[in-house]
Amino acid sequence: MADEEWHPQQRGHHEPDGSRVLEPPYSDERELVMDVPRYGEGVEVLAPRSLREIVAAALARAATVSRC
């Protein structure tokens, strides 16, 4: 994810611990709610809080789905 360009106007920087902070512009939270989970535990939504909560809720719902 660190090297992926999601949007030409995205901003990002590397943290001292080696992680990468990416700030992609978006107009609809659904865009990121669909993209972020593909990175699994390798990604964390830091802000805004509303997006963080929506992604967490979507992942929690996905974890409860049973197809057995």
Order of alpha helices (4+ residues) and beta strands (2+ residues): beta-beta-alpha-alpha
